[in-house]
Amino acid sequence: MRVNGTPTRTIWPIDKMAVEVIDQRLLPHQYQTVRLADHAAAAAAISNMTVRGAPLIGATAAYGIALASNVDASDLALNSAAETLLATRPTAVNLRWALQRMTELLLKLPEAERSEAAWREAAALCEEDVALNFNIGKHGLELIKLAYEASGQTVNVLTHCNAGWLGTVDWGTALSPIYQAHDAGIPVHVWVDETRPRNQGASLSCWELGQHGVPHTLIPDNAGGHLMQHGQVDLVIVGCDRTTRAGDACNKIGTYLKALAANDNHVPFYVALPSPTIDWDIRDGVTEIPIEQRGVDEVLEVYGRAKNGDMLAVQIAPEDTQAVNYGFDVTPARLVTGLITERGCCEASESGLLGLFPEQAEKNSGRG
């Protein structure tokens, strides 16, 4: 996608010695990049949310293994690096998937060949992510086209958190259909949830939509239901950090509430996800997906730019207030109109997913 008119991705290697990423903690007020020179720096970037979004977390972890291989490509060192990276964020399954992909490949190779192979595989993983997300957009575009053909008016899409190109290597998941609709000349407008407590809708989605010239309006998190009641939302498209084989979708906290409102108002609710986000090992998202709890400062404070230009955190609750900060919630499959994947759209169910990914039926046939 574009930053100030220049095609840009979220992560890129530098001479097989380091990786550069966009520091998303500073957006939208400052655009800066950060150099990651070892796997510990990659782990820290994932943990402190310099990078975030399930696909980008996986890509960063893959390059983390490549960085580790520069120093020591032994079995012990690579496994240790993988453990460090895996411990950073518990909810997004792409992290585990990427690390398994990297280590399973590298540990089969002679040690002398591992570093070169690691950089090659991490780059391949990133290119695949771009292709997956482009295809998600292509299939989601058809849903926006249908909405436009039905009304002949601007299509209003509501989204939650940031599932654009900043959360992937490029294109994004939930926003990929929107970018493709905009580029195709279909009039589309996005209602952007601010997405407390980190405000990633306000800071990230608004920023990247603005960079691409897509009309959008920021709304308080609790306004979505009101807009649906008054016919101002044609469809909801959200991203996902983990989807069960039964179609339950885990996404940024507050997504479940949007699904309930959409269901009550007969608004189609779609989840956009690349296949590495599907956890074929679990069925019940509510009981089986680990939900990250983050620091309470994200709830008790708001970080932003003051009118004088200074960046600062502002306390918004009384001094001794207790808080809890769940990062994600799970939307049951019964509330999901459909899943948008790189292979097409399907019902949010095991049969729906297996219709698009039949190879998983054989792989998982022995599981209860």
LOVEX-660059 format. One record per residue (C-alpha): residue number from 1; residue in one letter; x, y, z. Coordinates in Angstrom, 1 decimal. Each point is the difference from the previous one (the first is absolute). Layout:
<nodes>
NUM,a,X,Y,Z
...
</nodes>
This chain:
<nodes>
1,m,0.0,0.0,0.0
2,r,1.1,3.6,0.1
3,v,1.6,2.4,2.5
4,n,0.1,3.6,-1.3
5,g,-0.6,-1.5,-3.5
6,t,2.9,-2.4,0.2
7,p,-0.7,-3.8,-0.1
8,t,1.0,-1.4,3.4
9,r,-0.1,-3.3,1.9
10,t,0.0,-0.5,3.8
11,i,3.2,-2.0,0.1
12,w,3.0,-0.5,-2.2
13,p,3.5,-1.5,0.3
14,i,3.3,1.9,-0.1
15,d,2.8,-2.0,-1.6
16,k,-0.8,-3.1,2.0
17,m,1.4,1.7,3.0
18,a,-3.0,1.8,1.5
19,v,-3.7,0.6,-0.6
20,e,-1.8,3.4,-0.1
21,v,-3.6,0.6,1.2
22,i,-2.3,2.9,0.4
23,d,-0.3,1.0,3.7
24,q,-3.8,-0.2,0.2
25,r,0.0,1.4,3.6
26,l,0.7,3.4,-1.3
27,l,-2.6,0.2,-2.7
28,p,-1.9,2.0,-1.1
29,h,2.1,3.0,1.2
30,q,3.4,-1.3,-0.8
31,y,1.2,-2.3,-2.8
32,q,3.2,-1.7,1.0
33,t,1.7,-3.3,-0.7
34,v,1.9,-2.2,2.4
35,r,2.9,-2.3,-0.8
36,l,-0.1,-3.5,1.5
37,a,3.4,-1.5,0.1
38,d,-0.5,-3.3,2.0
39,h,-2.8,-2.3,1.1
40,a,-0.3,1.7,3.4
41,a,-0.8,3.3,-1.7
42,a,-2.6,-1.8,-2.2
43,a,-1.6,-1.5,3.1
44,a,0.0,3.4,1.8
45,a,-1.6,1.6,-3.1
46,i,-2.8,-2.5,0.1
47,s,-0.5,0.2,3.8
48,n,-0.1,3.8,0.2
49,m,-2.1,0.3,-3.1
50,t,2.5,1.8,-2.2
51,v,-1.5,-2.5,-2.4
52,r,-3.4,-1.5,0.4
53,g,-2.7,-1.9,-1.9
54,a,0.0,-3.7,-0.3
55,p,1.6,-0.4,-3.5
56,l,2.7,2.6,0.7
57,i,0.8,-1.6,3.4
58,g,0.6,-3.2,-1.9
59,a,2.2,1.7,-2.6
60,t,2.0,1.7,2.7
61,a,0.5,-3.3,1.9
62,a,1.2,-1.6,-3.2
63,y,2.6,2.6,-0.5
64,g,0.9,-0.3,3.6
65,i,1.0,-3.6,-0.7
66,a,2.0,1.2,-2.9
67,l,1.8,2.6,2.2
68,a,0.7,-2.7,2.6
69,s,1.5,-2.2,-2.7
70,n,2.6,2.7,-0.8
71,v,1.5,-0.5,3.4
72,d,-0.5,-3.7,0.7
73,a,-1.9,-2.4,-2.2
74,s,0.3,-3.0,2.3
75,d,-3.1,-2.0,1.0
76,l,0.3,1.3,3.6
77,a,0.3,3.7,-1.1
78,l,-2.9,-0.1,-2.5
79,n,-2.3,-1.8,2.4
80,s,0.9,2.5,2.7
81,a,-0.7,3.0,-2.3
82,a,-3.3,-1.6,-1.0
83,e,-1.0,-0.4,3.7
84,t,0.8,3.7,0.7
85,l,-2.0,1.2,-3.0
86,l,-3.0,-2.3,0.8
87,a,-0.2,1.4,3.5
88,t,-0.7,3.5,-1.2
89,r,-3.7,-0.1,-0.9
90,p,-2.4,-2.9,0.9
91,t,-3.1,0.6,-2.1
92,a,0.9,0.3,-3.7
93,v,0.7,-3.5,-1.4
94,n,2.0,1.4,-2.9
95,l,2.9,0.4,2.4
96,r,0.1,-3.7,0.8
97,w,-0.6,-0.9,-3.7
98,a,2.9,2.1,-1.2
99,l,2.5,-1.3,2.6
100,q,-1.0,-3.6,-0.7
101,r,0.4,0.5,-3.8
102,m,3.5,1.5,0.5
103,t,1.3,-2.5,2.5
104,e,-1.3,-3.1,-1.7
105,l,1.7,1.1,-3.2
106,l,3.3,1.1,1.5
107,l,0.6,-2.9,2.4
108,k,-0.1,-2.5,-2.9
109,l,2.9,1.8,-1.7
110,p,3.7,-0.1,0.7
111,e,1.0,2.8,2.4
112,a,2.1,1.7,-2.6
113,e,-3.0,0.5,-2.3
114,r,-2.5,1.2,2.5
115,s,0.7,3.8,0.1
116,e,-0.4,0.4,-3.8
117,a,-3.1,-2.2,0.1
118,a,-1.5,1.9,2.9
119,w,0.2,3.4,-1.8
120,r,-1.4,-1.6,-3.2
121,e,-2.9,-1.6,1.9
122,a,-0.9,3.1,1.9
123,a,-0.1,2.0,-3.2
124,a,-2.2,-2.7,-1.6
125,l,-2.4,0.1,3.0
126,c,-0.3,3.8,-0.4
127,e,-0.7,-0.3,-3.8
128,e,-2.6,-2.6,0.7
129,d,-1.7,2.3,2.5
130,v,-0.3,2.7,-2.5
131,a,-1.5,-2.4,-2.5
132,l,-2.4,-1.4,2.6
133,n,-1.2,3.5,1.0
134,f,-0.4,1.1,-3.6
135,n,-2.2,-3.0,-0.7
136,i,-2.1,0.7,3.2
137,g,-0.6,3.4,-1.4
138,k,-1.0,-1.4,-3.4
139,h,-2.6,-2.2,1.6
140,g,-1.2,2.6,2.4
141,l,-0.3,2.5,-2.8
142,e,-2.8,-2.1,-1.5
143,l,-2.0,0.5,3.2
144,i,0.4,3.8,-0.2
145,k,-0.9,-0.1,-3.7
146,l,-3.2,-1.8,0.9
147,a,-0.9,2.6,2.6
148,y,0.6,2.8,-2.5
149,e,-2.0,-1.7,-2.7
150,a,-2.9,-0.5,2.4
151,s,-0.2,3.7,1.0
152,g,1.9,2.0,-2.6
153,q,1.4,2.1,2.9
154,t,3.2,0.3,2.0
155,v,0.6,-3.2,1.8
156,n,0.5,0.6,3.8
157,v,2.3,-2.6,1.6
158,l,0.7,-0.1,3.7
159,t,3.2,-1.5,1.3
160,h,1.6,-0.5,3.4
161,c,3.6,0.5,1.1
162,n,2.6,-0.1,-2.8
163,a,0.0,-2.8,-2.5
164,g,1.6,2.0,-2.8
165,w,3.4,-0.2,-1.6
166,l,1.7,1.1,3.3
167,g,-1.1,-3.3,1.6
168,t,1.4,-2.1,-2.9
169,v,2.9,0.2,-2.4
170,d,-2.2,1.8,-2.5
171,w,-3.7,0.5,-1.1
172,g,-1.5,-1.0,3.4
173,t,-2.9,-2.4,0.6
174,a,-3.2,1.8,0.8
175,l,1.1,3.2,-1.8
176,s,1.3,-1.8,-3.1
177,p,-3.5,-0.2,-1.5
178,i,-0.5,3.7,0.8
179,y,3.2,1.0,-1.7
180,q,-0.8,-2.0,-3.1
181,a,-3.6,1.4,-0.1
182,h,1.4,3.5,0.2
183,d,2.6,-0.7,-2.7
184,a,-2.7,-1.5,-2.2
185,g,-2.1,3.2,0.2
186,i,-2.7,-1.3,2.3
187,p,-1.1,2.7,2.4
188,v,0.8,-1.4,3.5
189,h,0.1,1.7,3.4
190,v,1.4,-1.5,3.2
191,w,-1.4,0.4,3.5
192,v,3.2,-0.4,2.1
193,d,-0.5,-1.1,3.6
194,e,2.5,1.8,2.2
195,t,0.7,-3.4,1.7
196,r,0.8,0.7,3.6
197,p,2.2,-0.5,1.9
198,r,2.9,0.5,-2.4
199,n,-2.0,1.9,-2.6
200,q,1.4,-1.9,-2.9
201,g,-3.0,0.8,-2.1
202,a,0.5,3.7,0.6
203,s,3.7,0.1,-0.3
204,l,0.8,-2.7,-2.6
205,s,-3.1,-0.7,-2.1
206,c,-0.8,3.7,-0.5
207,w,3.7,0.7,-0.8
208,e,0.3,-2.7,-2.7
209,l,-3.4,0.6,-1.5
210,g,0.9,3.7,-0.2
211,q,3.3,-0.8,-1.7
212,h,-1.9,-2.0,-2.6
213,g,-2.7,2.6,-0.5
214,v,-2.9,-2.1,1.2
215,p,-2.9,2.0,1.6
216,h,-0.5,-0.9,3.6
217,t,-1.5,1.3,3.2
218,l,1.3,-0.7,3.5
219,i,-2.7,-1.0,2.5
220,p,0.0,-0.9,3.7
221,d,0.0,-3.7,0.6
222,n,-3.6,0.0,1.4
223,a,-1.5,1.8,-3.0
224,g,0.0,-3.0,-2.4
225,g,-3.3,-1.4,1.2
226,h,-1.7,3.4,-0.3
227,l,1.2,0.4,-3.6
228,m,-1.3,-3.5,-0.8
229,q,-3.4,0.8,1.5
230,h,-0.3,3.0,-2.4
231,g,1.0,-1.9,-3.1
232,q,3.4,1.7,-0.3
233,v,2.1,-3.3,-0.1
234,d,-0.2,-2.2,-3.1
235,l,2.4,-2.7,1.3
236,v,2.6,-0.6,2.7
237,i,3.4,-1.4,-0.9
238,v,2.5,-0.7,2.8
239,g,3.3,-1.8,0.1
240,c,1.0,-2.9,2.2
241,d,2.9,-1.3,2.2
242,r,-1.2,-3.6,0.2
243,t,-2.9,-1.9,-1.5
244,t,-1.0,-3.4,1.2
245,r,-0.8,-2.9,-2.4
246,a,-3.6,0.5,0.9
247,g,0.0,3.7,-1.1
248,d,0.2,1.8,3.4
249,a,2.1,3.2,-0.6
250,c,2.2,1.7,2.6
251,n,0.8,3.6,-0.6
252,k,0.7,3.3,1.8
253,i,-2.1,0.5,3.1
254,g,-3.4,1.4,-0.9
255,t,-0.5,-2.0,-3.2
256,y,-2.6,-2.3,1.6
257,l,-2.1,3.0,0.9
258,k,0.0,1.2,-3.6
259,a,-1.1,-3.5,-1.1
260,l,-2.9,0.1,2.5
261,a,-1.1,3.4,-1.3
262,a,0.4,-1.1,-3.6
263,n,-2.0,-3.2,0.6
264,d,-2.8,2.0,1.7
265,n,-0.2,2.4,-2.9
266,h,0.4,-2.5,-2.8
267,v,3.3,1.5,-1.2
268,p,2.4,-2.5,-1.6
269,f,3.0,-0.6,2.2
270,y,3.1,-1.4,-1.7
271,v,3.4,-1.1,1.3
272,a,3.0,0.3,-2.3
273,l,2.8,-2.3,0.7
274,p,3.0,-1.7,-1.8
275,s,0.2,-3.8,0.5
276,p,3.0,0.2,2.4
277,t,-2.4,1.6,2.5
278,i,-2.2,-3.2,0.1
279,d,0.8,-2.2,3.0
280,w,-1.1,-3.4,-1.2
281,d,0.7,-1.5,3.4
282,i,-2.8,1.6,1.8
283,r,-3.8,0.3,-0.4
284,d,-1.3,2.1,2.9
285,g,1.5,3.5,-0.1
286,v,-1.5,1.2,3.2
287,t,1.5,-2.7,2.2
288,e,3.1,-0.9,-2.0
289,i,1.6,3.2,-1.3
290,p,2.4,1.6,2.5
291,i,-1.0,3.7,0.4
292,e,2.9,2.4,0.6
293,q,-0.2,2.3,3.0
294,r,2.1,3.1,-0.5
295,g,1.2,2.7,2.4
296,v,-2.7,2.1,1.6
297,d,1.7,3.3,-0.9
298,e,-1.6,-0.5,-3.4
299,v,-3.4,0.3,1.7
300,l,0.8,2.7,2.6
301,e,1.9,2.3,-2.4
302,v,-0.3,1.4,-3.5
303,y,3.1,0.7,-2.0
304,g,0.0,2.6,-2.7
305,r,1.3,3.4,-1.2
306,a,-0.8,3.1,2.0
307,k,-0.9,3.2,-1.8
308,n,3.5,1.3,0.4
309,g,1.3,-3.0,-1.9
310,d,1.4,-1.9,3.0
311,m,-0.7,-3.8,0.2
312,l,-1.3,-1.0,3.5
313,a,-2.1,-2.4,2.0
314,v,-3.0,1.4,1.9
315,q,-1.6,-1.7,2.9
316,i,-3.8,-0.2,-0.4
317,a,-1.0,-1.9,3.2
318,p,0.4,0.7,3.7
319,e,3.4,-0.8,1.5
320,d,-0.9,-3.3,1.7
321,t,-2.4,-1.4,-2.6
322,q,0.2,-3.7,-0.7
323,a,-0.1,-1.0,-3.6
324,v,0.2,-3.1,-2.3
325,n,1.1,-0.1,-3.6
326,y,-1.1,-2.9,-2.1
327,g,1.4,0.3,-3.4
328,f,-2.4,-2.2,-2.0
329,d,-3.4,-1.6,0.0
330,v,-1.6,-2.8,-1.9
331,t,-2.9,0.3,-2.4
332,p,-1.9,-3.3,-0.3
333,a,-0.5,-1.4,-3.5
334,r,-3.8,0.4,0.3
335,l,0.4,3.8,-0.1
336,v,2.4,0.0,-3.1
337,t,-1.7,0.3,-3.4
338,g,3.1,-1.3,-1.8
339,l,3.8,-0.4,0.1
340,i,2.0,1.7,-2.7
341,t,3.2,-1.9,-0.8
342,e,2.5,-0.1,-2.8
343,r,-1.9,-2.9,-1.6
344,g,-3.4,1.6,0.1
345,c,-2.8,0.7,2.4
346,c,-1.7,-2.7,2.1
347,e,-2.4,-0.7,2.8
348,a,1.5,0.4,3.4
349,s,0.0,-3.7,0.8
350,e,2.2,-3.0,-0.2
351,s,-1.7,-1.2,-3.2
352,g,0.4,3.4,-1.5
353,l,3.7,0.2,0.8
354,l,0.7,-3.5,-1.2
355,g,-1.8,0.8,-3.2
356,l,2.7,2.5,-0.7
357,f,2.8,-1.9,1.7
358,p,-0.8,-3.7,-0.7
359,e,3.6,-1.0,0.7
360,q,-0.6,0.7,3.7
361,a,-2.6,-2.7,0.2
362,e,2.5,-2.7,-0.6
363,k,2.6,1.6,2.3
364,n,-2.4,0.2,2.9
365,s,-2.1,-3.1,-0.6
366,g,1.4,-1.7,3.1
367,r,-0.9,2.8,2.4
368,g,-3.1,-0.1,2.0
</nodes>
